[in-house]
Amino acid sequence: ENNDNTNEFDPVNDVSIAIDWIESKGVEELNTHSSLVASGESSGAHLLILAMLNRRDGEKQSSSIKQYAKSSWKCLNLVYGVYDISGTPSIRTDGDSSSPLCGNDLLWMYKLYHSKVQCTKQVANNDSCNQNMSTMDRQHPSLSPLYANLSHMPPALVTVGTADPLQDDSLFFASKYSAYGNHVELAIYEGGEHGIGHFGLQEDEEMGVRARRHTLEFMKGHL
């Protein structure tokens, strides 16, 4: 909460703070290995990528990009993530079809997220909060990492199921991540719903078990 008692909505910064703590104190306090993996599911993948991009840009200002490439974060695990809050085709054509999360649910949440971020920026600029006034492009790189410069990022595993309305987000993002010269592996599970391998009806089915096993193999291979 700010000093003026205005609630600030900045979840990307919250993730950045957690990343900074892990790097500066977490390894010692948790008595763990200094080689780290970062994982994000759904909206968590969205926030993680934006926070990692901010971290990369901070490293650019303080040191060489080569040092960033040798950072403690050895790989990213990105599971059925959100990378474009303007809505990819698979979301817009899904309507109310999918379960446990449908395209219309996602579009509603994108609108809410966009308005909250916009309101925070308006208040920070000493303007009154008007959530009905759209001044921020939803495809701005600070909101939708699909449109960001993705160069010099850690290797990534991008996982999604074909029954997930977020399928196009993962397909498009993996393609662009690779185009920027990063190592990326795309794991697509036929018939996989949102939550594959982590929650929902498919969590402990053969597909879910296979997804978790592959994720662990990928992470171990980069540590």
N, C-alpha and C positions, 0 to 999 in steps of 0.2 A: 504494500500500500504506500502511495506517495505521501509526501509531507502535506499536500493540500487535500488529503483524504480522498483523492480520486483513485479508484482501483485501476491499476495498469494491467492490461492484458498483453503479455509478451511471452508466450510459451516457448518460442525459439530461444530467447535469452535464458529461460529456466533450464533448458537442456544444455546450453553453452556453459552455464554456471556449474552444472553437474560434471560436464566434461573437464572443465578446468580443475575442479576439486579432485577428480580421479587422477589427473595427471600430476598435480602438485602434492597431494596428500594421500590420495586413496590407495596407491600401491603400497606405501609404507604402513598405513593404518590398517589396511585389510590383509597385510602380509601376503601379497599375491605377486604373480609374475608381472614384469614390466612390459611385456608384449600383450596388447589389449585388442579385444574385439568389441565392436559396437553393434547392437541389434535394435531394430525398430520394426514394429508391426503396424500396418494400417496408417493411422494418423501419426503414430510414433515414427514411422519411416520418413514421413514428410518433415517432421520437426528435426529428426536426426540429420538428414541431408542438409537442411538449411543451416543448422548449427555447425556442421562440419565445414560447410562452405565459408561461413563466417570465420571459423578457426583458421582455415587455409589462408584467407585474405589477411588475417591478423599476422600469421607467420610471414607472409610476403612482405609486410611492412617492417618486421623486426629482424628478419634474417633471410637467407637465400631460400628459394623454392626447393633446392636439393635437400636442405635440412628437413623441410616438411615431408618430403617423400620418404624420409627415414624415420618418421614419427613413431610413437608407441602404438598407434592404431594400425594394426596389421591388415585388417579387413573389415568390411561392413556386411551385416546380414540384414537384408531389406525384404520384408515379407508382406505381400499384398499391399503395397504402399500407395499413398496418395501423392501424385507429383504434378497435378494440374487441376487447380481448384476452379477453372472455368468449365471443367467437365469434358472428359474424353468421349469419343463416340460410343464406346461400350457402356458407359454410364448413361448417356442421354437416350440410348435406344432401349435400355433395360426397363425403365418405368418402375412398376411395382413387382416385377417378375421374380427377382432373385431373393434368396433367403440364406443366411439370417440378415443380410443387409442388401437393400435394393438401390437402384440408381436414383430414384426420387428421394430416398433417405439421404443419400450422399449429397445431392444438390441442395437440399435443405440445410444440411450441416455446413456446406461450403458457404452458403449465403450468410449463415450465422457467424462463422469464423471471419469472413471478409468484413462484415459490419463491425465486429468487435475490434479487429485490428485497425480498421479505419477510424473508429471512434477514439481509440487510444492515441493515434497520431494527431487527430484534430485537437484533442485536449492538450497534448504536448506542445502544440503550436498556438496555444491560448485561444483556440476556437471552441465554440460550443459543439457538443456532440450531436451530429445529425446523421443517423444511420440510414436515412432515406436518400442521402446525397452521395452518389457514387463518384469518388474522386481518385480511386486507386484501381488500376487495371488488374484484373484477376490473374492475368498472365505475366505480371511483373515478376522478375526472378526472385524477389524477396518473399513472394507468396507462392509461386509455383516453380519448384526447382527444375522442372522439365525445360524451362526457358533460360536457365542460368548457364554460365560458363562452368563446365564440369571438369575442367582440366586439373591434372595433378591431384587426383583423389585416390584413396586406398582401393585395393581390389574389392569387388562386391559380388555377393550372391543375391540375385533378384528372384524371388519365388512368388508364384501366383497359380491359381487354378482357373480352368477355362469356364467354370460356372460362376466366377466372381465378376461383378460389374466393373471392378478395378483392373480387369485383365489388360486393357489397352494402356493404362498408366504404366504398368510394369513392362509391357512390350516396347512402348515408345521410349521409356526412360532407359532401359537396358541398351537399346540401340544408340541413343545419344551418348550415354556414358562410355560406350565402346568407341564411338566416333571421336571422342575427346582424348583417346589414347590410353584409357584406363582398362585394366583387366576386369572383365565382368563375365559371370556365368548366369545364364537364365534357365531356371528350373520351372517348367510348366507341367501341371498335373491335370490330366484329362478328367473333367467332371468335378474338379476341386472347387469347393465353395469358399467364401470368405471365412477365414479361420482355419483353413486346412493345416493340420499338424499342431494346432495350438488350442483351439476350442471348438465347440459345436459337435454335431453328430459325427463328423469325420476325424475327430481328434485321435481316437484310438483305433480307427479302421486301418487296414493295410496301407492305404495311401498316406494317411497321417503319420504312421510310424515310419514309412519310407521317407517322407519329407523331413522329419526330424533327424533321421539317421544321415541323410545326405547333407543336411545343414552342419551337423557336427563334424562330418568328414571334411567339408570345405573349410571350416574354421580351423581345425587341427592342422590342415595342410598349409595354412598361412602363419601359424605360430612358431 
